[in-house]
């Protein structure tokens, strides 16, 4: 086995989630995020923004959304929003992880906001 084959095997994407066996889907998906940008995304197309558990990965988020909302997910982007402390301001924004979920087909998720 060559070195590149070893690296490819190491980098192969897994099919199991990180916290899927430890948590329920409702503990992984904490709720939708209602901002101007996220509202524009789900009004325009098939993208939805959710606040997710800090230990969840893309596979966990995909399985949880499919289980909760009964839709087919084609793509998941996960990012962390940084902590904004008290430097020259009164309020604190805590860090959190959010996921932008793209759906397949014409199915939609009914979000109440």
N, C-alpha and C positions, 0 to 999 in steps of 0.2 A: 504494500500500500504506500503510495507516494505521500509526500507532505501535504500537497494540495488536497488530496482526497481526505486526509485526516482533518484538515481544516474545514472542508465542506461538511463532513460528518458532524463536527463540533458545532458548526454554525447552523445546522439544520433546525428549522423552526419546529418547536414542539406543538403537540395537539392537546395538551392538558393544561389546565389553568393552575395558577399559583395558589389561590385561596378557594377555589371552587369546592373542594371537599370539606373545607372548614366552615364555610358560611353559606347562608341562603342567598338567593338572588336579590332579595330585598335588603340584605345587609351590604351587598356589593354596590348596587345602585342606590345612592342616597337621595336622589331627587333631580328634577330638571333644573337648569339654570336659566333664569329669566333676565336677560340683558338685551340691549338694543341689537347687538350683533347676533346673539343666539336666536332672538325672535325673527330677525330677518332671514336667517338660515332656514328655519323650519317653515316659514311662510313661503319662501321662494321654491324650495325643493324638498328633498327627502333627507335632510340632515338635521339631527337633533343633538343638543348639548346636555350632558348629564354630569352631576357631581358624583364621583365614585370614591370608593374606599381607597385609602392611600397604599395598600398592599396589592390591589388588583392590577392585573395586566390586561392586554388587549383581548386575550382569549377569554378571560373571566368576564369582561364587560360584554363581549359578543354573546356568550352563552346566557348571561343574565338577562340581557335585553330580549333575546329570542324567547326565553322562558316566560318573562313577565308580560310582554306585549304581543306575543305570538306573531312576529314578523321575521322576515329574512334579512339578515344584516350582511352587507357586502364589504364594508370597510369600517375600521375603527382607528381613530387617531387619539392618542392619550398624551396629555401634557400636564405639567405641574404649574400652578399659579404661585408665585413667590410670596413670602411673608413681607408685609410692609409694616415696619415698626413705628415707634413713636417719635421719630426724628422730625421735629418741627410740626407735628400735627396732633390733633386730639384723639383721633380714632386709630384703631389697629385693624389691619386686614390680615387675617390668619392665612397660612398657606393651605392649599387644597389641591386635589387632583381632579381634572375634568376630562371627559371623553366626548369627542365629536363622532357620532355614529351616523353612517350613511346606509340607507335602506335600499333593498333591491325592489324593482317593480313599482307598482302603483299603490302599495299599502302605505297607510299613514298612521301615526300615533296621535291619539287625542290627548293633548296636554291641557290641563285646566290651570289657568294662571290668573 
